Amino acid sequence: MSNAGTLDIRIRDKDYQVACSDEERATLEAAVLLLNQRMDEIADKTRSNGERLAVMTALNLAYDVLALQAGKPPAQRPIGDVDAPSIKRRIATIEAKLDATLAAQKQDDLFQS
């Protein structure tokens, strides 16, 4: 259960409580989903676990960010291939943002005359 200003998350069967504002909640939830998916993918490919898995996942995500910032596609995403996990992650991120926006709008409507 989350308290004000925090969010309870689960990453690979371990629970964590992280600081999180209401504005950041949807994005952080999407980040947790992305992280779990990427860790599962890398664990399946490399048979890594624990700290090594966390470091390899962080390295892969950092590489993807830098490649995107440089205008290049991430290395493990060949051009022209359909990447279903990536599409699912993007959809989940969009859904989380929509849910957060709709919830905020409903709350705003309660306080307007």
C-alpha positions as CSV (number, residue, x, y, z in Angstrom):
1,M,0.0,0.0,0.0
2,S,1.4,3.4,-1.0
3,N,1.6,6.4,1.4
4,A,1.4,10.0,0.3
5,G,4.6,10.8,-1.5
6,T,5.7,7.2,-1.9
7,L,4.9,4.3,-4.2
8,D,5.2,0.6,-3.4
9,I,6.7,-1.2,-6.4
10,R,7.8,-4.8,-7.2
11,I,10.9,-5.5,-9.3
12,R,11.6,-9.2,-10.0
13,D,9.8,-10.4,-6.9
14,K,11.3,-7.9,-4.5
15,D,9.3,-5.1,-3.0
16,Y,10.6,-1.5,-2.7
17,Q,9.1,1.8,-1.6
18,V,10.2,4.8,-3.5
19,A,9.6,8.5,-3.2
20,C,7.0,9.6,-5.8
21,S,4.9,12.6,-6.4
22,D,1.4,12.3,-7.8
23,E,2.6,13.8,-11.1
24,E,5.3,11.2,-11.4
25,R,3.2,8.2,-10.5
26,A,2.1,7.1,-13.9
27,T,5.5,7.5,-15.4
28,L,7.2,5.6,-12.6
29,E,4.7,2.8,-12.9
30,A,5.4,2.6,-16.6
31,A,9.2,2.6,-15.8
32,V,8.7,-0.3,-13.4
33,L,6.9,-2.3,-16.1
34,L,9.6,-1.5,-18.6
35,L,12.4,-2.5,-16.1
36,N,10.7,-5.8,-15.2
37,Q,10.2,-6.6,-18.9
38,R,13.7,-5.8,-19.9
39,M,15.2,-7.7,-16.9
40,D,13.1,-10.7,-17.9
41,E,14.3,-10.5,-21.5
42,I,17.9,-10.2,-20.5
43,A,17.6,-13.0,-17.9
44,D,16.2,-15.3,-20.5
45,K,19.0,-14.5,-23.0
46,T,21.9,-14.5,-20.6
47,R,20.8,-16.6,-17.7
48,S,22.0,-13.8,-15.4
49,N,20.5,-13.0,-12.1
50,G,21.0,-10.7,-9.1
51,E,23.5,-7.9,-9.3
52,R,24.8,-9.0,-12.7
53,L,21.3,-8.9,-14.2
54,A,20.6,-5.5,-12.7
55,V,23.9,-4.1,-14.1
56,M,23.4,-5.6,-17.6
57,T,19.8,-4.2,-17.7
58,A,21.0,-0.8,-16.6
59,L,23.7,-0.8,-19.2
60,N,21.3,-1.9,-22.0
61,L,18.8,0.8,-21.0
62,A,21.5,3.5,-20.8
63,Y,22.7,2.5,-24.2
64,D,19.2,2.7,-25.6
65,V,18.7,6.2,-24.2
66,L,22.0,7.4,-25.6
67,A,21.3,5.9,-29.0
68,L,17.9,7.6,-29.1
69,Q,19.4,10.9,-28.1
70,A,21.9,10.5,-30.9
71,G,19.0,9.8,-33.3
72,K,20.0,6.2,-33.8
73,P,17.8,3.1,-33.2
74,P,18.7,1.1,-30.1
75,A,21.1,-1.8,-31.0
76,Q,18.8,-4.7,-30.1
77,R,16.0,-3.3,-32.2
78,P,16.6,-4.1,-35.9
79,I,15.0,-1.6,-38.3
80,G,11.9,-3.1,-40.0
81,D,11.3,-5.8,-37.4
82,V,8.2,-5.6,-35.2
83,D,9.2,-5.4,-31.6
84,A,6.0,-6.6,-29.7
85,P,7.5,-6.1,-26.2
86,S,8.4,-2.5,-27.1
87,I,5.0,-1.8,-28.5
88,K,3.4,-3.3,-25.4
89,R,5.6,-1.1,-23.2
90,R,4.6,2.0,-25.1
91,I,1.0,1.2,-24.9
92,A,1.2,0.6,-21.2
93,T,3.0,4.0,-20.8
94,I,0.3,5.7,-22.8
95,E,-2.5,4.0,-20.8
96,A,-0.9,4.9,-17.5
97,K,-0.6,8.6,-18.6
98,L,-4.2,8.6,-19.8
99,D,-5.4,7.1,-16.5
100,A,-3.5,9.7,-14.5
101,T,-4.9,12.5,-16.7
102,L,-8.4,11.3,-16.4
103,A,-8.1,10.8,-12.7
104,A,-6.8,14.3,-12.3
105,Q,-9.6,15.7,-14.5
106,K,-12.2,13.9,-12.4
107,Q,-10.7,15.3,-9.2
108,D,-10.6,18.8,-10.7
109,D,-14.3,18.5,-11.8
110,L,-15.3,17.7,-8.1
111,F,-14.0,21.1,-7.0
112,Q,-15.4,23.3,-9.7
113,S,-18.9,24.8,-9.5
